[in-house]
Amino acid sequence: QVQLVESGGGLVQPGGSLRLSCAASGIIFSMYAMGWYRQAPGKQRELVAVITSGLSTNYADTVKGRFTISRDNAKNTVYLQMNSLKPEDTAVYYCNAARTRNGALRDYWGQGTQVTVSS
């Protein structure tokens, strides 16, 4: 059974920092691209950052220079370091594991963790 468990969300003031973690089980972690997505109230879920199995990274323009995604394959965990947080970063953040095999996409989602940026 595949599980992605996010942690590290919470309430932070503008300009503050948080580090999200996502621990995966039930998959060969190193073979999956790992991503962080977010969904704010009334908005569609959007990609925040992704790190491939080859350690390539990609970020949404809105978070470039402020957020850093990383992974520890020994711990089956992906992280999202969020600095200089803004109120518009407020959302539920979801972890995603994705792999394409024989042309078919297989992906999994965590349950989400709330991040609220407010004074």
Solvent accessible surface area in square Angstrom, and as a share of the most:
residue,aa,sasa,rsa
1,Q,193,0.86
2,V,41,0.24
3,Q,96,0.42
4,L,9,0.05
5,V,77,0.44
6,E,8,0.03
7,S,59,0.38
8,G,37,0.35
9,G,30,0.29
10,G,30,0.29
11,L,131,0.65
12,V,22,0.13
13,Q,121,0.54
14,P,60,0.38
15,G,56,0.54
16,G,21,0.20
17,S,58,0.37
18,L,35,0.17
19,R,133,0.49
20,L,0,0.00
21,S,25,0.16
22,C,0,0.00
23,A,50,0.39
24,A,8,0.06
25,S,52,0.34
26,G,57,0.55
27,I,23,0.12
28,I,104,0.53
29,F,5,0.02
30,S,51,0.33
31,M,94,0.42
32,Y,11,0.04
33,A,29,0.22
34,M,0,0.00
35,G,2,0.02
36,W,0,0.00
37,Y,53,0.20
38,R,16,0.06
39,Q,63,0.28
40,A,25,0.19
41,P,122,0.77
42,G,91,0.88
43,K,141,0.60
44,Q,161,0.71
45,R,92,0.33
46,E,80,0.36
47,L,61,0.30
48,V,1,0.00
49,A,0,0.00
50,V,34,0.20
51,I,9,0.04
52,T,50,0.29
53,S,57,0.37
54,G,62,0.60
55,L,112,0.56
56,S,69,0.44
57,T,66,0.38
58,N,83,0.43
59,Y,45,0.17
60,A,26,0.20
61,D,116,0.60
62,T,87,0.51
63,V,0,0.00
64,K,115,0.49
65,G,87,0.83
66,R,33,0.12
67,F,6,0.03
68,T,75,0.44
69,I,6,0.03
70,S,49,0.31
71,R,27,0.10
72,D,45,0.23
73,N,62,0.32
74,A,102,0.79
75,K,136,0.58
76,N,52,0.27
77,T,13,0.07
78,V,0,0.00
79,Y,31,0.12
80,L,0,0.00
81,Q,57,0.25
82,M,0,0.00
83,N,59,0.30
84,S,59,0.38
85,L,2,0.01
86,K,85,0.36
87,P,75,0.47
88,E,121,0.54
89,D,0,0.00
90,T,36,0.21
91,A,2,0.02
92,V,42,0.24
93,Y,0,0.00
94,Y,35,0.13
95,C,0,0.00
96,N,8,0.04
97,A,0,0.00
98,A,24,0.19
99,R,57,0.21
100,T,92,0.54
101,R,143,0.52
102,N,152,0.78
103,G,73,0.70
104,A,61,0.48
105,L,120,0.60
106,R,145,0.53
107,D,56,0.29
108,Y,59,0.22
109,W,102,0.36
110,G,11,0.11
111,Q,115,0.51
112,G,12,0.12
113,T,20,0.12
114,Q,87,0.39
115,V,0,0.00
116,T,43,0.25
117,V,5,0.03
118,S,53,0.34
119,S,125,0.81
